[in-house]
Amino acid sequence: MATKKHYQVQIDPAMCKGTEGCGLCLHVCEESVLQRAEAMNARGVHPAEVVETDRCTGCGLCVLHCPDLAIWLEAAAVAA
């Protein structure tokens, strides 16, 4: 049976400078996987949060554009 990679975006909300001060990840994600969180983090800003995990293609643009290294991708093989 063939396996297909599934990607999961991980965000450390404590490291995120917030969508108000940055938001680069929201702008570069063509699949609308991320959005602004309702809750504030310890910095007093609204970090990005994952809302559409299944839509992530693993392109890595959110990781590449995050200046605080608050985002990373995890890949898991799932049966197709």
N, C-alpha and C positions, 0 to 999 in steps of 0.2 A: 504494500500500500504506500502510495506517495505521501510525503509530508509537506506541509506548507508552513512557512514561517509566519508567526503572528508576533507583532510588536506591541509593546506596552510602554507608554510614556510615563516616566516617573519624575515628579517635581518635589524638590525640598522647599516647602513654603517659607521656612525660616531664612533661606538664602536668597529667595526671590525679592528683588527690589520693588516689585509690584507693577501692575498694569498701568498705574498712573504715571510712574516714572520711566517705564521702559515699554513693556508690551510687545517687544519685537517678536516673540514666539507666536503671539496671536496673529500678527500680520503676515508671517511667512508660512503659516500652516494652511495649505490649500485644501485640506480635508476637514477643517473646522473641528479639530480634535480638542482644542483648548478654549477656555473662556475665562473671564474674570471671576474670581471667587467672591462669594458674598461676604465671607468672614475675613477679617483683617489678620495679618500676621503680627509678630512681635515688633516689627518696624512701623506698624501703624498704616500699612498699605494693603491693598487687595492683590494677593498673588494670583498667578495663573493656576488653573486647575484643569484636570482631564475630565471631559464630559462624554466623548465619543470614542472610547478605547478601540472599538472594533473597526473604526475608519482609518486608523493609523497605518500608513504604508511603509513606515520605517525609513523615510527619506532622510531624516536626521537634520532637517533645516532648523528646527526649533533648538536642537542641541548646539549646532554651529553658531547660531545667532545669540545665544544666551550669554551675556557678558559676565554673569556671576556663577556660571557652571552649576546652576540650580536644576538643570534638566538633563536627563539621560534616558536612553532607550534600553529596554531589555527584550531580547528575542527568545521566543519559545517555539519549539516545533510542535505542531498539532496535526493530527491525522486529517487528511483531506477527504 
